[in-house]
Amino acid sequence: MTLEARKIRLIMELRRGGIVDTAVLAAIERIPRETFVPAPFQDQSYENRTLPIGCGQTLSQPGVVALMTQALRPNRLIKVLEVGTGSGYQASILSRLFRRVYTIERYRELLKTAESRFDQLRISNITTRVGDGNLGWSEQAPFQRIIVTAAATDIPGKLVDQLGEDGVMVVPLARPNREQEVVRLIRGPSGLQEEHLTTVRFVPLVRGLPRASAIKSA
Ligand code: SAH
């Protein structure tokens, strides 16, 4: 089966799984996932599965990317903050659905590769930064939308502070004695409202930057 045929099969599977936002489906159709995964895995790009991306990190399955993106309530008039650039796939999807994407990654090496992919695909509305995403991006705050793509043990306070009025944050949480789950937080007049979206397995949201030795050996 060609990648193109597999992609169509995946899109149908996502629709059946409850992805109804046609802009989200169009973005998934348009962004070549094979560009974001290492060569040995490219033939699996349109399987609904998690794939390795280097530095011990993984790219979520398309179903989870689609669900989290849809839950974020995309809006072309506003900007979005992503924590955990990784391969750059999620950021590229967001780039088609938001005015501008600000994305933070702790591994410089992953970020460089992601940036070269944005160039290759001629995506010009993504701004990147190496750093600890737990701290958010204060110069650009507040954000109406924040998406975290690594599992936090609790909701990072700085990110909550940087979430604007009526803002939406989608974040995987790994709370003690519970299955990892993706939650959506909405900042309303009476504070933060939390909703369960799905159970998942994400790599952890880590504090601080990797040590130089850790980067070399990864
Ligand atoms: N959105 C990514 C998924 C990458 S996996 C994609 O589309 O490919 C999660 C990423 O979060 C990893 O690259 C990991 O290095 C990064 N990460 C983990 N903790 C972080 C932190 N505190 N700040 C920034 N990035 C972090």
py3Dmol code that shows the C-alpha trace and the ligand (Angstrom):
import py3Dmol

protein = """\
ATOM      1  CA  MET A   1       0.000   0.000   0.000  1.00  0.00           C
ATOM      2  CA  THR A   2       1.358   3.452  -0.881  1.00  0.00           C
ATOM      3  CA  LEU A   3       1.865   6.098   1.818  1.00  0.00           C
ATOM      4  CA  GLU A   4      -0.891   8.104   0.157  1.00  0.00           C
ATOM      5  CA  ALA A   5      -3.370   5.200   0.466  1.00  0.00           C
ATOM      6  CA  ARG A   6      -2.309   4.629   4.071  1.00  0.00           C
ATOM      7  CA  LYS A   7      -2.864   8.293   4.792  1.00  0.00           C
ATOM      8  CA  ILE A   8      -6.438   8.121   3.454  1.00  0.00           C
ATOM      9  CA  ARG A   9      -7.058   5.038   5.596  1.00  0.00           C
ATOM     10  CA  LEU A  10      -5.715   6.896   8.640  1.00  0.00           C
ATOM     11  CA  ILE A  11      -7.909   9.952   8.001  1.00  0.00           C
ATOM     12  CA  MET A  12     -10.960   7.684   7.819  1.00  0.00           C
ATOM     13  CA  GLU A  13      -9.926   6.012  11.048  1.00  0.00           C
ATOM     14  CA  LEU A  14      -9.548   9.413  12.747  1.00  0.00           C
ATOM     15  CA  ARG A  15     -13.009  10.468  11.570  1.00  0.00           C
ATOM     16  CA  ARG A  16     -14.533   7.282  12.948  1.00  0.00           C
ATOM     17  CA  GLY A  17     -12.649   7.934  16.185  1.00  0.00           C
ATOM     18  CA  GLY A  18     -14.402  11.274  16.654  1.00  0.00           C
ATOM     19  CA  ILE A  19     -12.172  13.815  14.897  1.00  0.00           C
ATOM     20  CA  VAL A  20     -14.879  15.976  13.330  1.00  0.00           C
ATOM     21  CA  ASP A  21     -12.966  19.253  12.901  1.00  0.00           C
ATOM     22  CA  THR A  22     -12.380  19.364   9.147  1.00  0.00           C
ATOM     23  CA  ALA A  23      -9.554  21.901   9.493  1.00  0.00           C
ATOM     24  CA  VAL A  24      -7.711  19.468  11.788  1.00  0.00           C
ATOM     25  CA  LEU A  25      -8.245  16.590   9.349  1.00  0.00           C
ATOM     26  CA  ALA A  26      -7.076  18.792   6.462  1.00  0.00           C
ATOM     27  CA  ALA A  27      -3.909  19.716   8.372  1.00  0.00           C
ATOM     28  CA  ILE A  28      -3.150  16.045   9.025  1.00  0.00           C
ATOM     29  CA  GLU A  29      -3.701  15.308   5.366  1.00  0.00           C
ATOM     30  CA  ARG A  30      -1.452  18.180   4.324  1.00  0.00           C
ATOM     31  CA  ILE A  31       1.553  17.745   6.662  1.00  0.00           C
ATOM     32  CA  PRO A  32       3.745  14.801   5.591  1.00  0.00           C
ATOM     33  CA  ARG A  33       4.307  12.832   8.833  1.00  0.00           C
ATOM     34  CA  GLU A  34       7.026  10.800   7.055  1.00  0.00           C
ATOM     35  CA  THR A  35       9.194  13.952   7.005  1.00  0.00           C
ATOM     36  CA  PHE A  36       9.294  13.917  10.825  1.00  0.00           C
ATOM     37  CA  VAL A  37      10.359  10.339  11.521  1.00  0.00           C
ATOM     38  CA  PRO A  38      13.669   8.510  10.970  1.00  0.00           C
ATOM     39  CA  ALA A  39      13.996   6.659   7.637  1.00  0.00           C
ATOM     40  CA  PRO A  40      13.502   3.124   9.030  1.00  0.00           C
ATOM     41  CA  PHE A  41      10.059   4.100  10.327  1.00  0.00           C
ATOM     42  CA  GLN A  42       8.815   6.144   7.387  1.00  0.00           C
ATOM     43  CA  ASP A  43       6.666   3.339   6.014  1.00  0.00           C
ATOM     44  CA  GLN A  44       4.791   3.374   9.354  1.00  0.00           C
ATOM     45  CA  SER A  45       4.092   7.126   9.200  1.00  0.00           C
ATOM     46  CA  TYR A  46       0.372   6.659   8.671  1.00  0.00           C
ATOM     47  CA  GLU A  47      -0.168   3.843  11.118  1.00  0.00           C
ATOM     48  CA  ASN A  48      -1.897   5.055  14.254  1.00  0.00           C
ATOM     49  CA  ARG A  49       1.191   4.495  16.374  1.00  0.00           C
ATOM     50  CA  THR A  50       3.891   6.194  18.390  1.00  0.00           C
ATOM     51  CA  LEU A  51       7.287   6.467  16.622  1.00  0.00           C
ATOM     52  CA  PRO A  52      10.814   7.227  17.911  1.00  0.00           C
ATOM     53  CA  ILE A  53      12.316  10.633  17.006  1.00  0.00           C
ATOM     54  CA  GLY A  54      15.804  10.534  18.621  1.00  0.00           C
ATOM     55  CA  CYS A  55      17.167  11.654  22.020  1.00  0.00           C
ATOM     56  CA  GLY A  56      15.001   8.899  23.568  1.00  0.00           C
ATOM     57  CA  GLN A  57      11.839  10.828  22.662  1.00  0.00           C
ATOM     58  CA  THR A  58       8.731   9.778  20.750  1.00  0.00           C
ATOM     59  CA  LEU A  59       6.148  11.277  18.418  1.00  0.00           C
ATOM     60  CA  SER A  60       2.603  10.510  19.608  1.00  0.00           C
ATOM     61  CA  GLN A  61       0.240   8.495  17.488  1.00  0.00           C
ATOM     62  CA  PRO A  62      -1.743  10.571  14.975  1.00  0.00           C
ATOM     63  CA  GLY A  63      -4.982   9.855  16.862  1.00  0.00           C
ATOM     64  CA  VAL A  64      -3.649  11.567  19.983  1.00  0.00           C
ATOM     65  CA  VAL A  65      -2.166  14.485  17.997  1.00  0.00           C
ATOM     66  CA  ALA A  66      -5.536  14.958  16.273  1.00  0.00           C
ATOM     67  CA  LEU A  67      -7.554  14.705  19.476  1.00  0.00           C
ATOM     68  CA  MET A  68      -5.335  17.145  21.393  1.00  0.00           C
ATOM     69  CA  THR A  69      -5.325  19.584  18.462  1.00  0.00           C
ATOM     70  CA  GLN A  70      -9.101  19.470  18.115  1.00  0.00           C
ATOM     71  CA  ALA A  71      -9.541  19.889  21.885  1.00  0.00           C
ATOM     72  CA  LEU A  72      -7.380  23.015  21.722  1.00  0.00           C
ATOM     73  CA  ARG A  73     -10.106  24.766  19.687  1.00  0.00           C
ATOM     74  CA  PRO A  74      -7.942  25.958  16.771  1.00  0.00           C
ATOM     75  CA  ASN A  75      -8.360  29.560  15.671  1.00  0.00           C
ATOM     76  CA  ARG A  76      -6.413  31.198  12.835  1.00  0.00           C
ATOM     77  CA  LEU A  77      -6.584  34.615  14.458  1.00  0.00           C
ATOM     78  CA  ILE A  78      -4.562  33.760  17.554  1.00  0.00           C
ATOM     79  CA  LYS A  79      -1.156  32.399  18.562  1.00  0.00           C
ATOM     80  CA  VAL A  80      -0.446  29.160  20.406  1.00  0.00           C
ATOM     81  CA  LEU A  81       2.325  27.975  22.734  1.00  0.00           C
ATOM     82  CA  GLU A  82       3.614  24.405  22.427  1.00  0.00           C
ATOM     83  CA  VAL A  83       5.866  22.812  25.056  1.00  0.00           C
ATOM     84  CA  GLY A  84       7.951  19.918  23.656  1.00  0.00           C
ATOM     85  CA  THR A  85       8.754  20.565  19.968  1.00  0.00           C
ATOM     86  CA  GLY A  86      10.308  17.116  19.505  1.00  0.00           C
ATOM     87  CA  SER A  87      10.198  16.252  15.798  1.00  0.00           C
ATOM     88  CA  GLY A  88       8.231  19.399  14.958  1.00  0.00           C
ATOM     89  CA  TYR A  89       5.236  17.426  13.658  1.00  0.00           C
ATOM     90  CA  GLN A  90       2.674  18.772  16.134  1.00  0.00           C
ATOM     91  CA  ALA A  91       4.016  22.317  15.628  1.00  0.00           C
ATOM     92  CA  SER A  92       3.604  21.942  11.845  1.00  0.00           C
ATOM     93  CA  ILE A  93       0.001  20.816  12.287  1.00  0.00           C
ATOM     94  CA  LEU A  94      -0.602  23.827  14.559  1.00  0.00           C
ATOM     95  CA  SER A  95       1.040  26.161  12.023  1.00  0.00           C
ATOM     96  CA  ARG A  96      -1.850  25.519   9.627  1.00  0.00           C
ATOM     97  CA  LEU A  97      -4.490  26.184  12.267  1.00  0.00           C
ATOM     98  CA  PHE A  98      -3.121  29.188  14.190  1.00  0.00           C
ATOM     99  CA  ARG A  99      -1.669  32.558  13.289  1.00  0.00           C
ATOM    100  CA  ARG A 100       1.692  31.793  14.913  1.00  0.00           C
ATOM    101  CA  VAL A 101       3.195  28.932  16.888  1.00  0.00           C
ATOM    102  CA  TYR A 102       5.703  29.467  19.705  1.00  0.00           C
ATOM    103  CA  THR A 103       7.394  26.181  20.556  1.00  0.00           C
ATOM    104  CA  ILE A 104       9.947  25.228  23.227  1.00  0.00           C
ATOM    105  CA  GLU A 105      12.220  22.161  23.318  1.00  0.00           C
ATOM    106  CA  ARG A 106      14.925  21.202  25.841  1.00  0.00           C
ATOM    107  CA  TYR A 107      17.119  19.314  23.303  1.00  0.00           C
ATOM    108  CA  ARG A 108      18.904  21.722  20.963  1.00  0.00           C
ATOM    109  CA  GLU A 109      19.594  18.847  18.587  1.00  0.00           C
ATOM    110  CA  LEU A 110      15.899  17.965  18.183  1.00  0.00           C
ATOM    111  CA  LEU A 111      15.018  21.622  17.723  1.00  0.00           C
ATOM    112  CA  LYS A 112      17.629  22.089  14.947  1.00  0.00           C
ATOM    113  CA  THR A 113      16.243  19.107  13.059  1.00  0.00           C
ATOM    114  CA  ALA A 114      12.681  20.359  13.548  1.00  0.00           C
ATOM    115  CA  GLU A 115      13.660  23.825  12.246  1.00  0.00           C
ATOM    116  CA  SER A 116      15.189  22.347   9.089  1.00  0.00           C
ATOM    117  CA  ARG A 117      11.910  20.511   8.471  1.00  0.00           C
ATOM    118  CA  PHE A 118       9.914  23.741   8.851  1.00  0.00           C
ATOM    119  CA  ASP A 119      12.211  25.325   6.229  1.00  0.00           C
ATOM    120  CA  GLN A 120      11.916  22.344   3.924  1.00  0.00           C
ATOM    121  CA  LEU A 121       8.100  22.516   4.108  1.00  0.00           C
ATOM    122  CA  ARG A 122       8.214  26.340   3.779  1.00  0.00           C
ATOM    123  CA  ILE A 123       6.449  26.876   7.080  1.00  0.00           C
ATOM    124  CA  SER A 124       7.254  30.379   8.260  1.00  0.00           C
ATOM    125  CA  ASN A 125       4.949  31.038  11.240  1.00  0.00           C
ATOM    126  CA  ILE A 126       6.743  28.941  13.864  1.00  0.00           C
ATOM    127  CA  THR A 127       9.086  30.580  16.394  1.00  0.00           C
ATOM    128  CA  THR A 128      11.338  28.200  18.343  1.00  0.00           C
ATOM    129  CA  ARG A 129      13.359  28.349  21.531  1.00  0.00           C
ATOM    130  CA  VAL A 130      15.633  25.985  23.441  1.00  0.00           C
ATOM    131  CA  GLY A 131      14.584  26.025  27.066  1.00  0.00           C
ATOM    132  CA  ASP A 132      12.589  24.577  29.906  1.00  0.00           C
ATOM    133  CA  GLY A 133       8.972  24.715  28.818  1.00  0.00           C
ATOM    134  CA  ASN A 134       7.830  24.545  32.450  1.00  0.00           C
ATOM    135  CA  LEU A 135       8.700  28.244  32.524  1.00  0.00           C
ATOM    136  CA  GLY A 136       6.535  29.108  29.527  1.00  0.00           C
ATOM    137  CA  TRP A 137       7.414  32.077  27.276  1.00  0.00           C
ATOM    138  CA  SER A 138       6.866  35.170  29.409  1.00  0.00           C
ATOM    139  CA  GLU A 139       7.770  37.725  26.687  1.00  0.00           C
ATOM    140  CA  GLN A 140       4.878  36.447  24.556  1.00  0.00           C
ATOM    141  CA  ALA A 141       2.349  35.782  27.337  1.00  0.00           C
ATOM    142  CA  PRO A 142      -0.584  35.689  27.759  1.00  0.00           C
ATOM    143  CA  PHE A 143      -1.539  32.860  25.405  1.00  0.00           C
ATOM    144  CA  GLN A 144      -5.134  31.945  24.561  1.00  0.00           C
ATOM    145  CA  ARG A 145      -3.954  28.423  23.770  1.00  0.00           C
ATOM    146  CA  ILE A 146      -1.226  26.228  25.308  1.00  0.00           C
ATOM    147  CA  ILE A 147      -0.462  22.618  24.391  1.00  0.00           C
ATOM    148  CA  VAL A 148       2.010  20.473  26.314  1.00  0.00           C
ATOM    149  CA  THR A 149       3.243  17.321  24.555  1.00  0.00           C
ATOM    150  CA  ALA A 150       5.126  15.664  27.431  1.00  0.00           C
ATOM    151  CA  ALA A 151       3.492  14.345  30.591  1.00  0.00           C
ATOM    152  CA  ALA A 152       3.679  16.598  33.654  1.00  0.00           C
ATOM    153  CA  THR A 153       3.265  15.277  37.207  1.00  0.00           C
ATOM    154  CA  ASP A 154       1.157  18.310  37.932  1.00  0.00           C
ATOM    155  CA  ILE A 155      -0.019  21.288  35.939  1.00  0.00           C
ATOM    156  CA  PRO A 156       2.957  23.661  35.561  1.00  0.00           C
ATOM    157  CA  GLY A 157       2.051  26.834  37.506  1.00  0.00           C
ATOM    158  CA  LYS A 158       3.941  29.185  35.172  1.00  0.00           C
ATOM    159  CA  LEU A 159       1.929  27.901  32.235  1.00  0.00           C
ATOM    160  CA  VAL A 160      -1.322  28.438  34.104  1.00  0.00           C
ATOM    161  CA  ASP A 161      -0.157  32.001  34.871  1.00  0.00           C
ATOM    162  CA  GLN A 162       0.505  32.588  31.162  1.00  0.00           C
ATOM    163  CA  LEU A 163      -2.916  31.318  30.071  1.00  0.00           C
ATOM    164  CA  GLY A 164      -5.176  34.239  29.123  1.00  0.00           C
ATOM    165  CA  GLU A 165      -8.863  34.831  29.864  1.00  0.00           C
ATOM    166  CA  ASP A 166     -11.045  32.124  28.272  1.00  0.00           C
ATOM    167  CA  GLY A 167      -7.747  30.387  27.459  1.00  0.00           C
ATOM    168  CA  VAL A 168      -7.559  26.672  26.718  1.00  0.00           C
ATOM    169  CA  MET A 169      -4.664  24.413  27.764  1.00  0.00           C
ATOM    170  CA  VAL A 170      -4.313  20.767  26.748  1.00  0.00           C
ATOM    171  CA  VAL A 171      -1.808  18.794  28.813  1.00  0.00           C
ATOM    172  CA  PRO A 172      -1.015  15.141  29.513  1.00  0.00           C
ATOM    173  CA  LEU A 173      -0.794  14.493  33.253  1.00  0.00           C
ATOM    174  CA  ALA A 174       0.959  11.647  35.030  1.00  0.00           C
ATOM    175  CA  ARG A 175      -0.527  11.981  38.506  1.00  0.00           C
ATOM    176  CA  PRO A 176       0.506   9.597  41.263  1.00  0.00           C
ATOM    177  CA  ASN A 177      -1.462   6.311  41.325  1.00  0.00           C
ATOM    178  CA  ARG A 178      -3.416   7.210  38.225  1.00  0.00           C
ATOM    179  CA  GLU A 179      -3.228   6.307  34.567  1.00  0.00           C
ATOM    180  CA  GLN A 180      -1.675   9.031  32.408  1.00  0.00           C
ATOM    181  CA  GLU A 181      -4.451  11.145  30.955  1.00  0.00           C
ATOM    182  CA  VAL A 182      -4.805  14.155  28.701  1.00  0.00           C
ATOM    183  CA  VAL A 183      -6.803  16.930  30.321  1.00  0.00           C
ATOM    184  CA  ARG A 184      -8.200  20.178  28.979  1.00  0.00           C
ATOM    185  CA  LEU A 185      -8.191  23.239  31.213  1.00  0.00           C
ATOM    186  CA  ILE A 186     -10.380  26.208  30.414  1.00  0.00           C
ATOM    187  CA  ARG A 187      -9.911  29.486  32.220  1.00  0.00           C
ATOM    188  CA  GLY A 188     -13.426  30.761  32.894  1.00  0.00           C
ATOM    189  CA  PRO A 189     -14.874  33.501  35.104  1.00  0.00           C
ATOM    190  CA  SER A 190     -14.920  31.141  38.091  1.00  0.00           C
ATOM    191  CA  GLY A 191     -11.378  29.846  37.647  1.00  0.00           C
ATOM    192  CA  LEU A 192      -9.923  26.802  35.923  1.00  0.00           C
ATOM    193  CA  GLN A 193     -12.273  24.124  34.761  1.00  0.00           C
ATOM    194  CA  GLU A 194     -10.715  20.678  34.107  1.00  0.00           C
ATOM    195  CA  GLU A 195     -11.970  18.015  31.721  1.00  0.00           C
ATOM    196  CA  HIS A 196     -10.666  14.495  31.042  1.00  0.00           C
ATOM    197  CA  LEU A 197     -10.020  13.789  27.335  1.00  0.00           C
ATOM    198  CA  THR A 198      -8.306  10.411  27.023  1.00  0.00           C
ATOM    199  CA  THR A 199      -5.773   8.081  28.643  1.00  0.00           C
ATOM    200  CA  VAL A 200      -2.281   8.086  27.074  1.00  0.00           C
ATOM    201  CA  ARG A 201       1.429   7.223  27.364  1.00  0.00           C
ATOM    202  CA  PHE A 202       3.695  10.236  26.901  1.00  0.00           C
ATOM    203  CA  VAL A 203       7.390  10.741  27.632  1.00  0.00           C
ATOM    204  CA  PRO A 204       7.817  12.793  30.836  1.00  0.00           C
ATOM    205  CA  LEU A 205       7.976  16.567  31.005  1.00  0.00           C
ATOM    206  CA  VAL A 206      11.424  17.029  32.541  1.00  0.00           C
ATOM    207  CA  ARG A 207      12.701  19.948  34.602  1.00  0.00           C
ATOM    208  CA  GLY A 208      15.630  22.031  33.296  1.00  0.00           C
ATOM    209  CA  LEU A 209      17.923  21.435  30.322  1.00  0.00           C
ATOM    210  CA  PRO A 210      19.866  18.259  29.502  1.00  0.00           C
ATOM    211  CA  ARG A 211      23.516  18.182  30.661  1.00  0.00           C
ATOM    212  CA  ALA A 212      26.044  18.492  27.811  1.00  0.00           C
ATOM    213  CA  SER A 213      27.150  14.858  28.317  1.00  0.00           C
ATOM    214  CA  ALA A 214      23.557  13.683  28.088  1.00  0.00           C
ATOM    215  CA  ILE A 215      23.162  15.446  24.738  1.00  0.00           C
ATOM    216  CA  LYS A 216      26.300  13.775  23.295  1.00  0.00           C
ATOM    217  CA  SER A 217      25.341  10.272  24.321  1.00  0.00           C
ATOM    218  CA  ALA A 218      21.712  10.581  23.240  1.00  0.00           C
TER     219      ALA A 218
END
"""
ligand_1 = """\
26
SAH
N 5.254 17.493 19.971
C 6.332 16.550 19.694
C 6.316 15.386 20.672
C 7.659 15.186 21.242
S 7.812 14.176 22.674
C 6.302 16.110 18.225
O 5.372 16.481 17.514
O 7.211 15.389 17.800
C 7.961 15.395 23.943
C 9.082 16.365 23.794
O 9.042 17.196 24.951
C 10.478 15.755 23.753
O 11.147 16.199 22.602
C 11.139 16.262 25.033
O 12.523 16.516 24.887
C 10.365 17.554 25.292
N 10.390 18.024 26.678
C 10.280 17.307 27.826
N 10.337 18.126 28.894
C 10.490 19.391 28.412
C 10.614 20.678 29.018
N 10.613 20.814 30.327
N 10.755 21.739 28.211
C 10.766 21.619 26.871
N 10.648 20.435 26.232
C 10.515 19.338 26.999
"""
view = py3Dmol.view(width=600, height=400)
view.addModel(protein, "pdb")
view.setStyle({"model": 0}, {"cartoon": {"style": "trace"}})
view.addModel(ligand_1, "xyz")
view.setStyle({"model": 1}, {"stick": {}})
view.zoomTo()
view.show()
